[in-house]
Amino acid sequence: MKKKLIQILPKHKLTDKELDEFFDIIIPICEHEEFKIRLDALKFPHHGNISLGEHIVKDALITYALCKKKNKKGKKVNKRLAVITAMFHDLYEKPWQNSEIKKKVFRNAHGFTHPIEASINAIIWYPEYFKNRKEAEIIIDGILHHMFPFPLRSIKNFEELELNNYNKIKKIDDDLLEMIIKSSNKNKLFNVSFKKSIYLEGKLVSKADKIVSMLKDITSFNALLACLTGKNPDLKK
C-alpha cells in the first residue's frame, strides 16, 4: 500500500521522518476495503479521471504540510486530527460525475450533501476515530464544512435530505448524529449553512482541498465544467 501511495503524492518538502509520521496516520485508513475501492479511477473518478482516493490522499498530504507551517509559526494544530479529517472529508457514497441519480430538490444535490454522506460513512467505517467526543466534534465539523464558501445543506431531519447512504443513519449513536445536525445548522440561511469550520484543523483541510482541486486535479475544461453540470464527456470516451 505504501508504494502505491507514494506514486500518487504531489511534490512536497517533507522529511523522511515526517513522511513516516504521515503514513502512520493514513495507511490504517487506506487499508479499509471501501477506501481501496475509491482508489480505483474507473469506479470512483472524482475530478476528471483522478480517483477519489488519490484526491483524498493528496488533500491529506497538503493538510499535513499546512499544519507543519502553522506549528512553526506558533499555532497549535493537531496534525493527526487534521490529516484524519482530510482522509474522511470526501468519503461520499456514490460517484457524482455522469451520475444518473436524480434528486427531487436542488439543495439536496451532491455539492450540498456529500459532506454529510462522508461524515456518516466515516463514522460507520472507522468508529474507532469517533470514540473521543472532542476529537469526534473536530473531525465532523471539518468534514461538513470543507467546501466553504460553498454552502452545506442544513439538517432538520435526515429523511428529507435524499442521502445515498440514508440507510446507515440508524447505525450511528444519537450523540454523533446530534453533532452532525448541530454543525450543519451553524450560520444557517434558509436551508443551507454558510460556515467555515470553527477549528483550525478543519480550516486547513478546507484550504488544502481548494489547492488540490484547482491546482492539481482539474486539468481540463471538461473536468472544470463537470463541477457545475455533473457531466464529463471525457469519462464516456
N, C-alpha and C positions, 0 to 999 in steps of 0.2 A: 504493500500500500504506500509506504513512504516514497519509494522510487517513482511510482505513478504520480504522486502529488508534487514531487519536485519538478516534474516535467511541465506542470501547468502553472507554477508560481511565476508571478511577474518579477521584473528586476527589483532588487532590493539591496539595502546596505546592512542587513542584519549579520551579526557574527555567527559562527558555528554554534556557539553556546546559546545564543538567542533563538536560532533556528530549532535547536533541540528542545528548548522550552516551548516553542510554538507547536512543534509536532507532538509533544507530550500532551498538549491540550486538545488538539484537533483529531488525532488518529483514533481515539476511542469513539468519537462521534462518526468519523468516516467509515468505520468498520460495520456500522449498522446496515442491514440489508436495504432499508429504504433510502439511505444516503447513497449506497452503491448504485442503485437504480438511477438516481439523479446525476450521477457522473457520466451517464450514457447520453451523448448528444442526440442520438436518434430517438430515444424515448423521452428525454426531457430537455429540448432546446430552450434556452432562456432568452438570450439576446442574440438574434441572428441564429447561427448554428453553434454558439457557445453553450455547452451544457450547463444546466442549473448548478450542478455540483462544482464545476470549475469556477463559475461566477462566485459561489459562496466561499470557496477556499481563497480566492483572490481577495475578496472582501475581508476575510479574516486576517490575511497577512497584512493588508494595508491598515486595518484596525490596530493590529499589534504594533506596527511602525508608528502610527499616530500616538498610541499610548506611550511608547518609548520617548517620543518628543515631549509630550506633556509632562511626564515624570521628570525629565531633565530640567524642565522649567519650574519644577517645584510643585506641580499639580499632583494630587494623589489620585491616580487612576488604577483601578483593579484590572490589570491586563487579562487575567484569567477570565473574569466575568465578561469583559468586553469582547474577547475572542469567542467565547461560548455564545454570546448574543449574536455575533456576526454569523456563526455557524448555523444558528437557528432561524435567522431573520427571514429567509425565503423558503422555508420548508412547506410550501403550499401543496395542495392535494393533487392537482392535475395540471398538465401543460396548458399554457394560455395562448400561444401562437397557433393560428389556424384552428382554434378550438371550435367545436360545434355546440358547445354549451351555451344555452340561451338563458339570460336572466330576465325575469319579468320586470324588475325595477332597475333603472340605470345605476343608482347608487349602490347596488349590490354587485356591480361588475368587478372583475378581477383586481383592478388597481386599488379599489376602495376596501376590498375584503380579504385579500390574500395574506396580509399580516395577521389577521385573526385566525385564518386557517393554519398559518405557520405556528402560531403560539399553541394552538390545540395539538397539532401533530408533535411539536417538541415535547410537550408535557406527556403525551401518550408514549412516545418512543424513547424518551430519555428522562424518566421520572426521577432518577437519582439526582438530577441537577436542580430539582424544584422542592427538595425536602426542607431546605433552609428558607424561611419565609422572606427574609430581607433580600437574599440573593434571587429568589424567585421573582420578587417585585421588580428588581433592577432588570432582569432578563426579559420579563414580559413587557415592561414599559419600553424597553429598547427595541424589541421585535415590532411592537404595534406601531411605533412612531418613526420607523426607519425611513419612511417615504417622505417625511416632512421636507418641503412645504406642501406636498400633495396630501390632500385630506384623507383621513381614516374614517370608515363607516362606524358611527357610534352605535352602541348596543343598548336597546331597551329589552329585547328578548332575542335569543339566538334563532328562534324559529323563523323570524321574518327576514333573516339575512341571506337565505338561499345558499348557504355554505356547501361546498362539495364534500366536506367531512363532518356534516352535522351529526351523523350517527355516532360520532365519538364523544360528543359532549357529555353524555350520561356516565362516561367512564372517568370523568375528571372530578376531583374533590370540589366541594362548593366554595371553599375559601380561594382556590385558584381561579375558579370561574368569576368570582366576585372581583378579583384583581383585574382580570381582563375587562370586565364591564366598567369598573371604575376608571381605569386608564383610558378606555375608549370614549369616555364622556368628558374628558378634560377639554376646555375651550370649545365646547360644543356649539355649533351653529346649525340650526335646523337638524339634519340627521347625520352630520359629519363632524369630526374633531379636527381642528386646526391647531395642533400642539406638537412641539418637538419633545423628545424625551426629557424628563426632569433630571436625569442622571447623566453625568459626563460620559460614562461608558456608552450609553445609548446614543448620545450626540456624536461620538466618534464613529460608531457603526454607521450612522446615517451619512456622515461625511465620506467615509470610505466607500459606501455604496454608490454615491454620486461619482467619485473618482473612477471607480472600476467601470461603472456602467457607461459613462460618457467618454472616457479616455482610453479604455482598454477593450471593452466588449463590443460596443456598437461601431462597426467599421464599414457599414454600407447604408445607403439611403433607405433601402427596403427594411433593414433592421430598425432604423430610426422610425420609419413610418409605421411599422408594426406596433410600436409603443402607443400610438394613437388609435390605430384601427384594429389591432389584434390579428391582422392578416399579413403574412410574409410569403410572397410568391417564390422567393428563393428556396424555401424549405420544400415546396412542392416539386422543384426541379431535382 
